Amino acid sequence: MGNERLDRHWRERGLAAYSTEALLGTLRHYGATVDEEQLRRVSSEEQVWALENRWTREWKGTGPFKELPRAAARELWKRLGLPEAPPPAELEKPAVPEAPFLGPLAKAPLDEKLVLAREAAAQPDFDVDLAFELSMHLAEVLEEAGRFAELEGVLDAWKEHAPEVHDAEPWVLAWRVALALRLPGKDVGAALATLAERAPRDSILQARAEWCLYRGLVKQTHPALLRAWEETSHESLLPAALEQRGTRAILTALDAALLEEPELPPERLREKLAPFEELRPNSRWIHEALTRRTGREPWRGTREGLAGMRRGERRQEQWALMMAFEWELLTRWGWPRGRTQLIHPELGWLLPEGPLKGVPRRGQEARSTNLLLPARDTLEEWASEGSERRYLHPHVHAATALALRPWGGFLHGLGLMEDAELAGWNDLLRQVLARLPEWLADDADDPALADEVREGLSSTPA
């Protein structure tokens, strides 16, 4: 299967305009692990509404992709020649019969909701589907009421009375991590390790790990990401997901090693990176990661040199610059170790891969700015309302947004941008990122993140 996916206009164009590979690729991208053979095998036994329900429970998409599971299930059911779909009346049935307490709980005052939610674990039909729905609903209403900490008591009741359900639903364990991050005195590392043990492949593990790294909790994050990497079948991941997970795990291993041993030598780093042999971190990468990210060797290239490189060489040089930039974020901007790595690979994905626009002719000065700054349309799409990447990785999105203005200053300090170019870049960021904090408030489970980004977008070096 290729890497085709639906675009943001699928509702206007209709699913008939897209290939089956694009449909399946999009489903997998947002958390539904299914291929054509699996779809035939499962759907020959289940009704289409059960398939919709399962995909909806797994779904991580938002914005224009939020409602895709139902439409995709019907379209694939029709395309793959499966038994006739049930009539519309049956499509409205939930895959799992509604438990008797769900109706009263939805309408109940908040305090009564909490009582009913605790009692839910004693019901004979309490399962992972209901645990997922209840935990999501309670987290939302408790957050709105400023009482998020009370979710812990409900989860404790589930752990006591239905431990097999509590431990099997990734989102229940993910809320445990959120509680540990938000409440004083909790063991964040233990909560994250449990999530990694039970759901090493789930994208919510990556999102919670990124939240921890954003807060500088490298030591707590490293064991969980290492375990998830070792227990995940990498062949099942799309290339972009493999790159992101591999990058995160390997840089967390490096950050943990540097916190233990600031003068870490290359041979010790190679030992630390042994679990990631599949990614083939070569000698150059190890050298760049160790020396650039620690400030041992500053970047010393030129605009002319960048402009004269081949595409692959330029790409490597962009990554070397980003690693050197991490040292700037650590020392000048006061970022904790762990947060700086969140710009990888996101910032690299934003940078142009193609040749320099307006290749310098004879007698003209070579310029590298177009190679080192995201194009305006790329940046606008990335920062737009309903961005699926922001929903899936809010702390990566926040860290990258906060790094964009320092990135311009970093390039300017290296002589890669002129004064007027830097001023234009900062003006562009003010326009494009103006509403980003507002959208982060909707997409992140971290209530402090939006205000931090709002303040950080106008901050100056420490």
N, C-alpha and C positions, 0 to 999 in steps of 0.2 A: 504494500500500500504506500502511495506517495505521501507528500506533505501538504496536499491540497486542503483548503478550508473555506468555509463560507465567508463572505465579506459582511460588512455591517448593514448592507441593503437587502438582505435576504428576504425580509418581509415584503418589501415593495416589489421585488422581482419574482418572488415565489420560489419554492424549493425545486420545482421542476426545471429551473434554469441551471441547477448545479449537479455535478456528478455525484454518484454514490460514494466515491472516494472522498469527496469534499465533505459530504454529510458525516461519514464515519470519522474522518480526521478531526472535524470540529467537535463531535461528541467526545472523542478521546481527549482532545485538548482541554476540555472543560470538566474532565473527571469521570466520564463514562467509559469504562474499559470494555470495548466490544468490537468485534470484527464481523464480517458477513457470515461466516460459518457459525460463530457463537450466536449471532442473532437468529439464524434459522433454527438452531438447536433449542434455544430457550423459548422462542416464540411459538414453536409448534406445540408447546405445552401450556403456555400462559396466554391469557388474553392481552390484547394490546394495551389495555389500561394498566395492567400490572407492569408491563415494560416501561410505560410512561412514569409510573410511580417510582420505580427503582431508579431510573435515570434522573428524575427530579430530585430524589433524595441525595444522589451523588453530586448534583450539579453545582458548579462553581461559577458559572457564567452570570453576567449581569448586563445592564444596559440593553442593547439591541438583541443580545443573545439569551436574555433571561427566560423567555418563553419557548426556547427552541426544543426542549425534550419532547413535549407533546406532539408538536408538528413533525419532528424528525421521526418519531416512532410510527406515526401514521404513514408518512411518505415511504419509509423503508419497508414497512409491512406490505404496502402496495407494490413496490418495485421488485422485491425479492421473491414474488410469487408465493407468498405464504397464505395460509387459510384466510378466508374472507374476514375482514375486521368486524367486530361486533357492531350492532347498530348504535346510533348516537346516544340513545338513552343509557346503554350500558357503559359508554365511555365516561359518563359522569360518576360512575361508581369508584370509590377508592379501592386500591389494590388490597388493603387490609380493612376489614370491617371496622367501623368506628367503635371504639371502646365506649362503654356507657358513661364514663366520667369525662370524656372529651368535650361534649356539648356543654355541660354545666361549667367546666373549667374555662372555656373560652369566654363565657358571659360573666363569670364571677368577678367580684372585686379582687384586688391584688392579694390581700391577706388570705382570702379563701382559695385563690389560685394556688398559693404556696402549700396550703394544707392538702388540697386535692392532688397536687403534683407529688407530694411525699407519699400519699396513699397509693399512687398509681403503680408503684413497684410491687404491691401485693396483688394486683389484678392478674388473672390467669393469662390474659392476652397482652401483657406488657412485653414488648420486644424492642429490637433496635430501631425499627421504624418509628414507633411511638416515642422512644427515648429521644430520637433525633428531633422530631417535631416539637415535643414538649420543651426540650432544652433550648431550641432556637426561639420559641415563643417566650419562654420565661426570661431568657437573657435580654431580649428586646424590651419587654415591659418593665423589667427591673432596672434596666439602664435608664429608661425614660423617667422612672420614679426616683432615680438617684439611690437605688438600693441593690446594686449589682452584687454586693458581697453576700446577700442572702441566697444567691444561687447555690452557694457551697453547701448549705444545709439540705437542700433538695438532693444534690448529688450524693451527699453522705447517706441519705436514706436509701437511695437507689443502690449504692454500694453495699449496704447492709442487707437489704431484702432481695435484691436481684443482681448479685455481683457479676453474673455471666453476661447480662445485658449491659451493665455499666461499663465493663471492660471491653466489650465488643464494638461499641459505637465510637468511631474516631472523634466525632464532634463533642461527645460527652467528655472525653479525655482532653480535647482541645480547650474546652471551657475550664477544665482543671488548671491547665497551663496559664490561661488568661487570669484566673483567680490568683494563682501564685505570683504572677507578675504585678498584679494590682494591689494585693493585700500585703501588709508588712509581716515579716517573719516566716514566709512560706518557702518551701524548698522548690525553687524553679527547676533546678536540674533534675530532681526526681520526677516531677510532673512531666517534663519533656521526655525523659528517658522512657516512661511508661507509654507515652504516645508513640515513640519510635519503636518500642517493642511490639505494640499491638497493631500499628498501622504504618509500617516503614515506607510504604509507597504513596500514601495519601498526601495530596497537595497541601492539606491543612497543616501537616507536620512542617513542611517547608516554610509556610507563612508564620507559624508560631516560632520556629527557629530564627527567622529573620527579625521578628519582634525582639527576641532575646539579644541578638547580635546588635541591633540598633541601640539597645540599652547598655552595650558593652559587656554582656554576660557570656564571654567567650568560653570560659572553663565549664560553665553549665551546659553550653550548647554542643561542644565538641563531641562528647561521647554519644549523644543522640544522633547526630548527623553521620558519625562514623558507622554506627550500627545500621542506620537506615541505608547507607551506601552499600554495606556488605550484604544486606539481606534483600536488596531490590534486584529484580531481573532487568538489567539495563537495555536488553533487546526490545523490551516492550515500550520504551520511552521514545517519544518523538525527539529528533535531534536537538531542538531548542530546549526541551525539558532536560535532556541529558546534559547539555552544556551548562544550564543553570544549576542543576543539582551537583554536578561534578565540580563546577567552579566554587560553589558555596562550601562543599565539604572539604575541598583541598585547601582553600584559603582559611577556613576555620582551623584546620589542622596546623597550618603555618602560624596563625595568630596565637593559638594555644602554645605552640612551641616557643614562640618569641616571648610570650609572657613568662614562661618558665626560665628561658635562657636568652636574654636580650642579645648576646653576642653569638648567637647560634651559627656554627660553621656549616658550609654546604654539605659536607658528608653526613652530619647529623640530620639535616633537613631531608636528605634523600631517604634516610631510615624512616622518618616520620611520614613520608609520602608513599611508602611501600604499598599500602592498601589501594592506592590509586594507579597502579601500574597500567591498568586498562586505558587510562587517559594519556599515557606515555608523556609525562612531564619531562621534556628533554633537558639537557644540561643548560641550554640557553635560558629556557623558561625558569628553571630553578635559580640560576644566577640573577636574572632580572627580578624575580619575585623577592628574593632575599635582599639584594642590594638596593633596588629602587624603593621598596616599601619601607625600608629602615633608614633611608637617607644616607646610606654608606656611599652610594655613587649617584650623584645628580644626573639628570638627563642633559646632554651637551650637544644635541643636534641643532640643525639650522633649518630655516624655511626652504632654502635652496636644496638642501639635502633631501628633505621630505618630498619636495616636488619632483625630484629626479628618480625616486624609487619606483620599482614595480609595485603592482597592486598588493601582492602578498607581503612584500617587505614593508610597505607603508602600514599595512594592517598590524604587523608585529610592532612597528614603531609606535603606533597609536596606543597599543596595550602597554608598552614600556612607559610611555608618557603618563598613562592613567595610574600605573603603579607608583611612579615618582610623585604624582599628584596626591596619592594617599598620605605621603609623608607631610605634605603641605597641610592637609586637613587635620592631621594629628597635631602638628606643632604650631601652626598659625591660627587654626580655627577651633582648636580644643575638642575635636571629635575623639571619642574613645576608640581604642582598638576593637575591631569587630564591626563598628558602624562604617568605617571607611571602605571595607571590602564590599559593601552593598552596592557600590557603584558598578561592580562587575557582575554580570556582563552587560547590565542595562545601558550604561553610558556608551559602551562600545557599540551596542546595537543601534544607538541613535546617531553615531558618527557615520558620515558617508563612506562608502566602500569604493566608489568609482574614482576615476582620475580627476585631478584638479580641474575645476571649471576655468576656462580661459587659459589653457596651457601656455606658459610664457613663451613668447617668440623672442627671436634674437634681439638683444639689447634691452629686454624688459626684465624687471625683477621677478624672480620666482616667489610665489606666495603660497602659504600653507593653510590659511584661515579656513577655506572651504573644506579642507580635509579634517579639521579639528573641531568644527562646530556643527551641530545638527542643523539641517535646513529648516526654514521656518515652517513649511507644511508638515514635516516630520514631527517637529516639536509641538505644533498645534494639535495634531492627531494624538500624540502621546499624552498630552495634558488635557484632553477633551473630557467633557462630562460623559459618564458611562464607560470609561476606559476599562476593558476587561483585565488588562495587566495590573491596573491600580487595585481593582477588586481582589485579584488573586494574590498580589504581593504589595500591600500598602506601604510597608516599611522600606522596601526597596525603592518604591516610587518616591516616597518622602525623602530618603537619603539622596537619591539622584537629583531630585528637584533642588534640594538645599545645596548640592554640589555645583550646580550650573553656573552661578555667579562667581564663586571662587575659582572654577575652572577657567573662566575668562581672564580673571586676574592672574592666574598661574601662567597662562599662555602669554599674557602681556609681559609678565616679569621675565619670561624667557626670550623675549624679543620676537614672538610669533604673532603678535597682534599690535597694531598701532593704537594710539590714543583714541582716534575717531572710531575705529572698529570696536574697541572695548566699550565706548559709550553707546554705540548702536546695539551691541549685544545686550547690555544691561537694560536698555529701553525695551528691547524685544522681550526679555524675560519678565519685565514688569507687566507688559500687556498679556503675554500668553499664560503666565502663572497666577494671575490676579485671583482667580476663583478656585485655585487648586486646594487651599485649606478647607473651603466649604465642601468640596467633593470628597476630600479625605475623611471628613467628619462622618460622611454617609457610608464610606467603604471600609473603615478600619474599626476593629474591636478595641483599639487603644484610644481612650477618650482624650488623652493628653496630646495626641499626635497632631491634630489639626492646629491647635494653638501654637505648638512648637514650630511647625512649618511656617505659620503666619509670621511669627516673630523672627524666625531664622532667615526668611527671604529678604529681610531688610537689615540683617545684622552685619557687623564688621569683624575683621579678624581679632582674636583674643590678644 
